[in-house]
Amino acid sequence: MDNMLEMYLYETNTLLEELDALLIEAEKNKDFTTNDVNEIFRSMHTIKGSSAMMEFSSLMEIAHHIEDLFFYIRENGLDSMDESHKNDLFSLMFQSTDALRSEVEKIENDEPLSTNIDPIIANINSFLEKISGSGNNSSDESQESEEKSESTSDAGPSSEQKIALLNQELAGAPQSDLPYFIRIFFEQGCGMEHLRAFMTITALKDVELDFKYYPEDVETNSDTIETIIENGFYIALSSQQDVERALNVIKEQNSIETYEVMENALLKQEKAEPKAQEAAASHHEEAPESSAAVSASSAQASQTQAAAQTPQTQKSTPAAPVKQSLISVNLSKLDSLVAIVGEIIIAESMVTSSPDLEGLKLDNFMKSARQLRKLNDELQDIAMSLRMVPVSGTFQKMNRIVRDMKKKLNKDVRLTIVGEHTEVDKTIVDSIGDPLMHIVRNSMDHGIEENVQDRIDAGKDPQGEIILSAAHTGSEVIITVSDDGQGMDTEKILAKAERNGILTKPAYEYSQKEILSLLMLPGFSTNEEVTEFSGRGVGMDVVKKNVESVGGTISLSSELGKGSCTTLKIPLTMAIADGMEVSVGKSMFTIPIANIRQSFKTQKGDVILDANGNEIIKCLDDFYPIIRVHDLYNIETDITTIEDGILIWVEDADKSYCLFVDDLLGEQQVVVKPLPSFLSNYNIKNSGISGCTILGNGNISLILDIKTLYAAFYNQY
């Protein structure tokens, strides 16, 4: 049941996310397309069937009524609704998908499902009645129409059919009034055969094929699993053309091991007469080879069928079903894989840097070590890429937030998404959902002006804009949420903080950046009134806490009258990177190779002092500051003169400077591990340390963050 539930939740959540994106796009266009209607109908049909099998009645009922509604719309065309009906339909669908998502969340949290869904059902039925004039009749018609395509003949065999019926049962085939069967066997041990059979039914309905299926109750009866495993799952069809169309669909389905085409022995027995053999021969000449039995195991099934049915000389042409090359993997398994790859990298380093090898000339060993390093690099790239997913899923959810708040706040705002295809670690995608939601809500509620005239007077576009962007650098993901609203009033923020008694120094000493940081203190809010969206003092402090829980940082910037920007910098929770090991005294540090431009020795005469007394040096016709690592971190070392040490020219974004260290130990591939969370209390991230790594000899090396190290040296934090 755990595997079934996991598959159900994954499929249902995916369908609901796709449905949300479809509805938002359709609402922007102010109309549904025929494809939209068909897609919604198919999605609800799938949710209805899978929910019924899992016995989640509330989900099944809601999806079933939406399916009925869209069946009517599909049959009568979109032209049957006027503009007001379409607007009401958008609201109804968002309300319905919210109800479905709420029920799914209860399942995920192991909470009981709602027992009273009458209000939402009544709304759906009322709307159906409004557009059709008779909601109940229309619902019944759609139900009957669907049942017509799924129903099977209930008529029992006549006395003349007994012999043929016996043969039919021996062959394992059901009774049907259609002349052809396709018998399907699913892969051994795949599980949930009844669910897989129902998915096949849904796929066949998508191509509007007229067919029947057996067992008839796979949608609601899990006991049919044993029947399907033993006898197969049967699709009954009326013509060779339908058989060909069905086979094209079946070939695309997952988990199907074999399938074969059979003739209905019961109908052939009913038509038994002197011309039976001639008719059979004629049929054989018309039947295409492509409808023959498929795969090696179907040959034995065909022999069984031939013993019970009228002999045929039809030949089979094996052709394996086309299967999708995608599988879903539990995230914990990927975590374990990445952890093991990291340990392999460390183990390789321990072997190649073993002190036992010092002074030895081992050409074959070094050749093998280089090959091992190459293979480990490839393994690392593959392992890390498995966890990378685009942020588009999380970003698209923000469309719904903006849409709902536009309606409730009566603000005309558009959401612009940049870099939605940026791929980041799966754990990061999961962690940024709630923080982004808070920030976007703040931009809508606080940022965008309430009065359109205020925007026009300020020379702005009457329609507000929120820009959500993502970019991936070597060691972190940078996500920004900016708006072109009214900005933040730092004087108002400072006055509120002073009234609340949370200032730690005189108000006049606070810089703009420090004032904006006050917004992220617990319980701080500039909203005087408590609304549905803000003013409760919870929001930015929650965002800050969530971002810091994954080792990230958050910063605010704003210009009064121009807008605001919130920047999230979230480092990868684990990465494997190339680094340069350096020594300072008895300490070792790792500098990412991506940040190093050059390393060189220099003379004391090449170093000059700037106006503030700081050391600078000329590199490629430009001057760069020198940061002595031993001075920054108060490390005792004998190498203090510029001639004895090494200068490393580093850069990150707009920061470029030289680091003074004792010595270079060499390039090494390192496993980046995040710092313990309790170190956040000591502000260590703002001291130029981004993480740590374990070296081949077992020592720990701190990884330098080139950007924050510069700021730390000049006391900008």
C-alpha atoms as one frame of an Amber mdcrd trajectory, in Angstrom:
protein
   0.000   0.000   0.000   2.910   2.384   0.642   4.093   2.018  -2.947   0.559
   2.443  -4.251   0.013   5.531  -2.107   3.327   7.062  -3.184   2.472   6.542
  -6.858  -1.034   7.919  -6.318   0.190  11.074  -4.559   2.883  11.702  -7.163
   0.471  11.329 -10.065  -2.326  13.363  -8.450  -0.046  16.235  -7.401   1.464
  16.331 -10.880  -1.983  16.500 -12.485  -3.106  19.267 -10.117   0.020  21.332
 -10.825  -0.503  20.951 -14.570  -4.150  21.844 -14.116  -3.271  25.016 -12.197
  -0.888  26.147 -14.942  -3.525  25.382 -17.593  -6.225  27.343 -15.757  -3.999
  30.378 -15.171  -2.984  30.490 -18.831  -6.595  30.029 -19.955  -7.753  32.826
 -17.643  -5.109  35.147 -19.109  -6.531  34.355 -22.556 -10.061  34.756 -21.125
 -11.210  31.503 -22.707 -10.699  27.756 -22.784  -9.544  25.987 -25.916 -10.852
  22.621 -27.055  -7.545  21.088 -25.976  -7.956  22.657 -22.525 -11.385  21.088
 -22.120 -10.125  17.674 -23.231  -7.111  17.912 -20.941  -9.215  18.814 -17.893
 -11.651  15.996 -18.697  -8.814  13.458 -18.954  -7.127  14.687 -15.765 -10.335
  14.445 -13.759 -11.087  11.028 -15.210  -7.665   9.808 -14.061  -7.996  11.339
 -10.576 -11.494   9.896 -10.236 -10.393   6.388 -11.154  -7.226   6.275  -9.072
  -9.001   7.845  -6.059 -11.776   5.273  -6.293  -9.233   2.461  -6.274  -7.504
   3.965  -3.247 -10.940   4.414  -1.616 -10.529   8.178  -1.213 -14.213   8.902
  -1.712 -14.118  12.692  -1.305 -11.508  13.099  -4.032 -13.337  10.645  -6.255
 -16.666  12.474  -5.879 -15.255  15.930  -6.613 -13.297  14.713  -9.635 -16.297
  12.732 -10.904 -18.597  15.778 -10.871 -16.000  17.976 -12.593 -15.596  15.237
 -15.184 -19.362  15.245 -15.763 -19.302  19.020 -16.157 -16.545  18.957 -18.752
 -18.144  16.039 -20.556 -21.161  18.276 -21.130 -18.930  21.166 -22.234 -16.996
  18.878 -24.558 -20.153  17.456 -26.121 -21.944  20.809 -26.521 -18.955  22.985
 -27.385 -17.521  26.075 -25.753 -19.912  28.236 -27.752 -22.722  27.006 -25.509
 -21.408  29.300 -22.740 -21.404  33.088 -22.709 -18.667  35.284 -21.189 -20.211
  35.384 -17.714 -20.427  31.597 -17.694 -16.745  31.307 -18.601 -15.733  33.715
 -15.833 -17.785  31.716 -13.354 -16.191  28.514 -14.661 -12.701  29.825 -13.957
 -13.640  30.625 -10.351 -15.374  27.270  -9.949 -12.365  25.357 -11.276  -9.897
  27.154  -9.011 -12.217  26.453  -6.087 -12.479  22.792  -7.086  -8.732  22.269
  -7.548  -8.140  23.914  -4.160 -10.591  21.430  -2.633  -8.792  18.526  -4.318
  -5.396  19.795  -3.202  -6.666  20.227   0.348  -7.786  16.591   0.406  -4.436
  15.439  -0.993  -2.608  17.372   1.740  -4.712  15.575   4.338  -3.641  12.248
   2.857   0.023  13.343   2.937  -0.318  14.402   6.596  -2.169  11.199   7.500
  -5.288  13.153   8.467  -8.903  11.995   7.940 -10.514  13.166   4.702 -13.442
  15.564   4.674 -16.796  13.930   5.308 -18.842  16.844   4.000 -18.062  17.931
   0.453 -21.651  18.862  -0.332 -20.944  22.606  -0.822 -18.406  22.079  -3.597
 -20.537  19.375  -5.227 -23.564  21.696  -5.075 -21.567  24.484  -6.743 -20.515
  22.195  -9.589 -24.043  20.866 -10.085 -25.496  24.362  -9.901 -23.142  25.593
 -12.616 -23.937  22.588 -14.791 -27.634  23.314 -14.349 -27.044  26.949 -15.244
 -25.358  26.199 -18.579 -27.576  23.268 -19.526 -30.941  24.225 -18.069 -31.163
  20.853 -16.310 -28.091  19.994 -14.311 -29.272  16.632 -13.085 -30.368  15.433
 -16.509 -27.126  16.606 -18.071 -25.119  14.870 -15.393 -27.120  11.718 -15.921
 -26.641  11.952 -19.679 -22.892  12.276 -19.318 -22.828   9.418 -16.868 -24.885
   7.242 -19.220 -22.727   8.207 -22.171 -19.572   7.246 -20.316 -21.119   4.021
 -19.093 -22.152   3.271 -22.648 -18.512   3.264 -23.709 -17.478   1.157 -20.716
 -20.430  -1.178 -20.283 -20.341  -4.851 -21.177 -23.025  -7.223 -22.291 -24.804
  -8.741 -19.303 -26.812 -11.220 -21.357 -26.154 -14.800 -20.310 -25.379 -17.530
 -22.823 -28.220 -19.272 -24.630 -28.494 -23.037 -24.812 -26.949 -22.972 -28.302
 -23.918 -21.164 -26.943 -22.951 -23.594 -24.207 -20.279 -25.470 -26.141 -18.749
 -22.261 -27.437 -18.940 -20.708 -23.962 -17.070 -23.681 -22.527 -14.336 -23.205
 -25.123 -14.311 -19.483 -24.366 -13.775 -20.138 -20.666 -11.034 -22.676 -21.399
  -9.207 -19.998 -23.362  -9.641 -17.554 -20.451 -11.521 -15.035 -22.606 -14.721
 -13.321 -21.341 -18.145 -13.130 -22.971 -18.585 -10.232 -25.382 -20.663  -9.277
 -28.408 -17.605  -7.801 -30.144 -15.551  -9.946 -32.553 -11.992  -9.171 -31.434
 -10.043  -9.263 -28.176  -6.654  -7.859 -27.261  -5.336  -9.753 -24.245  -2.706
  -7.905 -22.201  -0.305  -9.317 -19.619   1.586  -6.873 -17.422   5.191  -7.281
 -16.315   5.602  -9.874 -13.580   5.796  -8.313 -10.144   4.995  -4.782 -11.352
   2.093  -4.536  -8.850  -1.190  -2.632  -9.010  -2.250  -4.451 -12.165  -5.810
  -3.141 -11.857  -4.497   0.454 -11.736  -2.302  -0.176 -14.769  -5.292  -1.693
 -16.584  -7.340   1.396 -15.794  -4.563   3.664 -17.069  -4.663   1.683 -20.327
  -8.441   2.207 -20.507  -7.962   5.951 -20.037  -5.335   6.076 -22.788  -7.673
   4.265 -25.196 -10.515   6.659 -24.359  -8.253   9.575 -25.170  -8.218   8.494
 -28.826 -12.039   8.195 -28.716 -12.047   4.469 -29.366 -15.243   2.445 -28.928
 -14.398  -0.640 -26.875 -15.259  -2.743 -23.843 -12.942  -4.185 -21.228 -12.816
  -7.146 -18.859 -12.732  -7.433 -15.883 -15.359  -4.714 -15.898 -14.727  -3.376
 -12.366 -10.952  -2.761 -12.432 -11.675   0.857 -11.525 -13.153   0.030  -8.128
 -12.236  -3.574  -7.293  -8.676  -4.389  -6.232  -9.574  -8.105  -6.173  -9.320
  -8.082  -9.976  -5.511  -8.065  -9.623  -5.380 -11.846  -9.314  -7.685 -12.308
 -12.314  -5.545 -10.011 -14.464  -2.342 -11.770 -13.412  -3.792 -15.211 -14.143
  -5.919 -14.639 -17.250  -4.802 -11.249 -18.528  -6.699  -8.035 -19.145  -9.026
  -8.025 -22.148  -9.976  -5.210 -24.520 -12.917  -6.039 -26.822 -13.178  -4.263
 -30.191 -15.530  -4.296 -33.153 -13.229  -4.088 -36.200  -9.724  -4.653 -37.479
  -9.299  -0.882 -37.825 -10.098  -0.418 -34.141  -7.645  -3.204 -33.299  -4.877
  -1.371 -35.164  -5.671   1.928 -33.406  -5.754   0.225 -30.025  -2.416  -1.509
 -30.630  -0.779   1.838 -31.413  -1.896   3.112 -27.992  -1.019  -0.093 -26.101
   2.536  -0.061 -27.489   3.133   3.256 -25.716   2.007   2.077 -22.275   4.356
   1.225 -19.431   4.682  -2.163 -17.702   3.056  -4.187 -20.503   5.013  -7.394
 -21.022   2.982  -9.053 -23.793  -0.197  -8.542 -25.766  -1.976 -10.599 -28.407
  -4.985 -10.310 -30.694  -7.684 -12.994 -30.385 -10.956 -13.667 -32.138 -14.159
 -14.022 -30.142 -14.857 -17.791 -30.141 -18.386 -17.252 -28.814 -19.471 -15.240
 -31.861 -17.813 -17.696 -34.230 -19.717 -20.572 -32.600 -23.010 -18.693 -32.979
 -22.356 -18.325 -36.704 -21.256 -21.940 -37.155 -22.775 -23.290 -40.375 -21.599
 -25.076 -43.539 -19.802 -21.926 -44.726 -17.934 -21.438 -41.442 -14.628 -22.786
 -42.695 -14.844 -20.658 -45.851 -15.578 -17.542 -43.812 -12.664 -18.267 -41.523
 -10.357 -18.641 -44.502 -11.641 -15.368 -45.961 -11.061 -13.591 -42.676  -7.519
 -14.939 -42.535  -6.731 -13.441 -45.921  -7.929  -9.988 -44.809  -6.302  -9.905
 -41.392  -3.064  -7.864 -41.322   0.062  -9.391 -39.871   0.440  -6.543 -37.406
  -2.538  -7.796 -35.397  -0.774 -11.040 -34.544   0.541 -12.159 -31.160   3.373
 -10.113 -29.732   6.490 -11.363 -27.842   7.820 -14.825 -27.227   5.495 -15.648
 -24.348   2.426 -14.979 -26.522   3.217 -18.048 -28.675   2.232 -20.400 -25.871
  -0.938 -18.371 -25.220  -1.826 -18.613 -28.914  -1.523 -22.387 -28.793  -3.936
 -22.529 -25.864  -6.337 -20.268 -27.728  -6.122 -22.385 -30.906  -7.071 -25.525
 -28.990 -10.306 -23.929 -27.799 -11.240 -21.881 -30.845 -11.765 -22.518 -34.546
  -8.384 -23.424 -36.081  -6.557 -20.571 -37.812  -3.344 -20.457 -39.779  -2.576
 -16.815 -38.902   1.190 -16.224 -38.434   2.635 -13.974 -35.748   5.221 -11.257
 -36.165   7.032 -10.524 -32.886   7.398  -6.826 -32.076   8.273  -5.656 -28.581
   6.075  -2.888 -27.143   7.587   0.574 -27.120   8.204   1.601 -23.479   8.998
   4.944 -21.955  12.565   5.309 -20.668  11.627   7.209 -17.504  11.493   5.915
 -13.947  10.821   7.606 -10.610  13.394   7.174  -7.853  12.980   7.830  -4.162
  14.914  10.954  -3.134  16.503   9.140  -0.168  18.201   6.758  -2.608  19.691
   9.719  -4.484  20.877  11.175  -1.166  22.632   7.897  -0.402  24.174   7.797
  -3.879  25.578  11.326  -3.621  26.919  10.584  -0.129  28.676   7.467  -1.380
  30.178   9.356  -4.326  31.516  11.910  -1.866  33.113   9.182   0.220  34.658
   7.672  -2.929  36.231  11.043  -3.745  37.661  11.279  -0.226  38.916   7.672
  -0.379  40.620   8.351  -3.728  42.329  11.368  -2.211  43.492   9.308   0.764
  45.032   6.693  -1.547  46.781   9.069  -3.946  48.132  11.322  -1.166  49.251
   8.521   1.122  52.539   9.379   2.898  53.777   5.843   2.100  54.104   6.928
  -1.547  56.395   9.880  -0.874  59.630   9.694  -2.840  58.509   6.766  -4.956
  58.375   6.915  -8.753  55.348   4.837  -9.681  54.427   5.546 -13.300  51.859
   2.752 -13.582  50.267   3.776 -10.289  49.971   7.398 -11.366  48.489   6.359
 -14.703  45.861   4.266 -12.918  45.217   7.094 -10.447  44.535   9.530 -13.300
  42.117   7.056 -14.875  40.370   6.611 -11.509  40.109  10.387 -11.157  38.539
  10.648 -14.632  35.959   7.966 -13.819  35.183   9.578 -10.465  34.625  12.925
 -12.201  32.111  11.324 -14.560  30.399   9.490 -11.702  30.187  12.722  -9.728
  28.635  14.639 -12.631  26.007  11.953 -13.188  25.167  11.614  -9.493  24.747
  15.362  -9.037  22.694  15.756 -12.218  20.195  13.147 -10.982  19.160  15.493
  -8.188  18.868  18.568 -10.385  15.355  19.705 -11.261  14.151  22.982 -12.813
  12.664  25.611 -10.519   9.811  26.123 -12.978   7.425  23.995 -10.903   7.889
  26.179  -7.820   7.895  29.398  -9.830   4.672  28.532 -11.641   2.914  28.110
  -8.298   3.540  31.797  -7.686   1.263  32.521 -10.650  -1.611  31.228  -8.572
  -0.654  33.397  -5.580  -0.568  36.516  -7.756  -3.840  35.587  -9.477  -5.748
  35.107  -6.214  -4.388  38.277  -4.607  -5.186  40.317  -7.729  -8.817  39.366
  -7.276  -8.958  40.016  -3.528  -6.850  43.193  -3.432  -8.196  44.539  -6.732
  -4.688  45.258  -8.017  -3.615  44.895 -11.637  -0.287  43.080 -11.436   1.627
  40.810 -13.791   4.195  38.229 -12.754   7.299  37.962 -14.945   9.379  34.816
 -14.546  13.051  34.747 -15.562  15.320  31.702 -15.502  12.560  29.218 -14.744
  14.589  26.467 -16.437  17.477  26.951 -14.022  18.216  23.550 -12.512  18.918
  23.282  -8.814  19.119  20.542  -6.237  15.785  18.893  -5.413  16.152  19.704
  -1.700  16.560  23.387  -2.557  13.440  23.385  -4.712  11.505  21.924  -1.789
  12.926  24.460   0.660  12.273  27.664  -1.296   8.533  27.178  -1.885   7.295
  28.699   1.388   9.836  31.573   1.501   8.962  32.575  -2.064   5.268  32.516
  -1.257   5.788  34.925   1.689   7.938  37.274  -0.382   5.543  37.386  -3.351
   2.608  38.024  -1.002   4.559  40.866   0.616   5.294  42.381  -2.796   1.613
  42.200  -3.729   0.311  43.532  -0.417   3.023  46.018   0.660   4.894  46.796
  -2.538   2.412  47.462  -5.342   0.458  50.684  -4.872  -3.231  50.373  -4.009
  -4.214  53.358  -6.151  -3.479  53.078  -9.884  -3.452  56.867 -10.143  -0.450
  56.974  -7.785   1.484  54.831 -10.271   0.454  57.006 -13.195   1.452  60.184
 -11.304   4.866  58.625 -10.634   5.335  57.928 -14.338   4.917  54.172 -13.993
   2.981  51.626 -16.006  -0.571  51.413 -14.578  -0.060  47.664 -14.357   2.334
  46.664 -11.600   5.041  44.079 -12.183   6.678  41.480  -9.976   9.806  39.823
 -11.407  10.802  36.391 -10.132  14.224  35.267 -11.342  16.689  32.461 -10.680
  20.356  31.967 -11.537  22.790  29.226 -10.649  26.431  30.099  -9.893  29.245
  27.749  -9.069  28.371  27.357  -5.421  24.957  28.863  -4.848  21.507  29.522
  -6.251  20.515  33.180  -6.411  16.770  33.862  -6.450  15.396  37.397  -6.549
  11.885  38.768  -6.163  11.609  42.396  -7.234   8.673  44.738  -7.745   8.218
  48.212  -9.226   5.996  49.374  -6.386   6.284  52.104  -3.801   9.387  50.775
  -2.057  10.048  50.715   1.672  10.021  53.792   3.881  13.138  53.351   6.040
  12.123  56.222   8.343   8.812  54.521   9.075  10.551  51.199   9.688  13.080
  52.775  12.046  10.371  54.663  13.952   8.344  51.472  14.392  11.426  49.580
  15.593  12.200  52.361  18.070   8.635  52.276  19.428   8.903  48.516  19.850
  12.193  48.881  21.711  14.201  46.564  19.465  17.013  48.954  18.531  20.440
  48.024  19.902  22.112  51.372  19.209  21.067  54.985  18.576  18.721  55.317
  15.603  20.994  57.752  13.749  23.767  55.119  13.594  21.687  52.670  11.526
  22.529  52.367   7.842  19.818  51.735   5.243  20.826  48.075   4.998  20.607
  47.643   8.775  17.194  49.309   8.842  15.831  46.946   6.186  17.254  44.001
   8.141  14.949  44.984  11.032  12.036  43.738   8.920  13.260  40.183   9.419
  13.116  40.305  13.198  10.378  38.158  14.826   7.118  40.007  15.390   8.022
  43.034  13.291   5.450  44.382  10.813   4.869  47.837   9.360   1.214  47.115
   8.595  -1.015  48.924  11.029  -4.001  46.728  10.156  -4.166  42.969  10.261
  -5.298  41.655   6.881  -5.653  38.240   5.312  -2.151  38.573   3.892  -0.044
  40.582   6.353   0.158  42.608   9.524   0.452  39.703  11.967   4.196  40.074
  12.467   4.973  36.722  10.900   6.414  36.516   7.458   9.929  37.760   6.798
  11.259  36.231  10.014   9.833  32.894   8.866  11.445  33.387   5.462  14.805
  34.141   7.082  14.550  31.092   9.303  13.645  28.766   6.430  16.428  30.062
   4.198  19.028  29.828   6.962  17.909  26.282   7.762  19.407  25.200   4.429
  22.514  27.325   4.896  21.349  30.307   2.852  21.209  34.050   3.347  18.581
  36.678   2.543  19.019  40.387   1.895  16.665  43.280   1.172  17.154  46.379
  -0.921  14.704  49.144  -1.678  14.371  52.618  -3.091  11.413  54.677  -1.966
   9.037  55.249  -4.853  10.942  52.878  -7.159  10.411  49.400  -5.731  12.020
  46.672  -3.642  14.111  43.570  -4.198  14.575  40.495  -2.012  17.577  38.299
  -2.771  17.940  34.711  -1.593  21.370  33.089  -1.809  21.111  29.395  -1.135
  24.286  27.270  -1.335  24.127  23.679  -2.467  23.695  21.490   0.599  26.441
  19.292  -0.811  28.647  19.610  -3.841  31.901  18.260  -5.181  34.215  20.895
  -6.588  37.804  21.542  -7.603  39.713  23.527  -5.024  43.216  24.817  -4.326
  44.557  23.841  -0.918  46.564  26.552   0.843  48.224  26.723   4.241  48.264
  29.592   6.728  50.268  28.734   9.814  49.031  25.323  10.948  45.617  25.859
   9.336  44.498  24.766   5.882  41.976  26.458   3.629  40.377  25.594   0.297
  39.884  28.224  -2.405  37.502  27.264  -5.240  39.451  26.980  -8.482  36.681
  28.878 -10.279  37.539  31.996  -8.248  41.325  31.933  -8.868  42.818  34.043
 -11.668  46.517  33.751 -10.872  49.024  32.923  -8.110  52.449  34.566  -7.925
  55.288  35.690  -5.695  56.144  39.355  -5.346  58.647  41.700  -3.743  58.063
  44.189  -0.965  58.764  47.051  -3.338  55.802  46.073  -5.527  53.347  46.653
  -2.677  52.076  50.149  -2.003  49.631  51.633   0.490  46.372  53.378  -0.337
  44.992  56.486   1.397  43.639  54.363   4.275  46.899  52.500   4.793  45.728
  49.267   3.185  48.128  47.246   1.024  47.494  47.168  -2.723  49.410  45.689
  -5.648  49.413  46.279  -9.386  48.255  43.394 -11.608  47.773  43.787 -15.392
  47.788  47.585 -15.235  45.264  47.765 -12.391  45.552  47.947  -8.607  44.024
  45.367  -6.275  43.869  45.224  -2.466  45.796  42.580  -0.534  44.058  40.653
   2.251  46.347  38.799   4.657  44.457  35.685   5.758  46.504  35.318   8.946
  45.526  38.861   9.988  41.844  38.327   9.155  41.541  35.143  11.221  44.234
  35.905  13.839  46.337  32.873  12.896  49.878  32.545  14.234  52.435  32.065
  11.448  56.132  32.647  10.842  55.509  33.870   7.305  54.562  37.520   7.556
  56.785  39.211   4.996  55.410  39.547   1.492  58.425  37.865  -0.153  58.088
  34.634   1.844  54.438  33.933   1.090  52.243  33.540  -1.976  49.707  35.976
  -3.426  46.573  34.468  -4.998  44.583  36.770  -7.262  40.906  35.902  -6.817
  37.634  37.360  -8.031  33.909  36.867  -7.584  31.360  38.965  -9.484  32.462
  42.589  -8.977  35.023  41.803  -6.249  38.655  41.218  -7.235  41.626  41.197
  -4.843  44.698  39.232  -3.726  44.943  36.812  -0.814  48.239  36.446   1.052
  48.862  32.867   2.254  51.881  30.876   3.428  52.012  28.244   0.694  50.126
  26.369  -2.027  49.549  22.683  -1.258  48.081  21.770  -4.631  44.812  21.306
  -6.473  42.387  18.758  -5.116  38.810  17.688  -5.715  36.916  18.262  -2.485
  33.546  17.277  -1.083  31.821  20.433   0.138  29.972  19.854   3.388  27.733
  22.493   5.000  28.699  23.973   8.328  26.686  22.852  11.384  23.572  24.962
  11.845  24.542  26.102  15.364  27.446  28.062  13.858  24.897  30.459  12.368
  24.637  31.990  15.841  28.275  33.141  15.485  27.767  34.829  12.129  30.484
  32.614  10.651  28.997  32.776   7.143  29.688  36.492   7.033  33.321  35.877
   7.963  34.231  34.446   4.592  33.699  30.739   5.395  31.168  28.907   3.200
  31.714  25.311   4.302  34.331  22.677   4.983  35.832  19.556   3.494  37.715
  16.465   4.649  41.146  16.049   3.108  42.847  12.804   2.152  44.907  12.773
   5.370  41.773  13.177   7.489  42.286  16.858   8.294  39.459  19.386   7.942
  39.912  22.297   5.549  37.662  25.361   5.659  36.356  26.563   2.296  36.708
  30.294   1.701  33.850  32.349   0.281  35.633  34.939  -1.851  32.744  37.408
  -1.904  31.930  37.559   1.806  35.621  37.367   2.800  36.211  40.705   1.092
  33.271  42.267   2.936  34.418  40.752   6.226  37.890  42.240   5.850  36.539
  45.725   5.267  34.017  45.454   8.110  31.019  45.755   5.829  29.062  43.232
   7.907
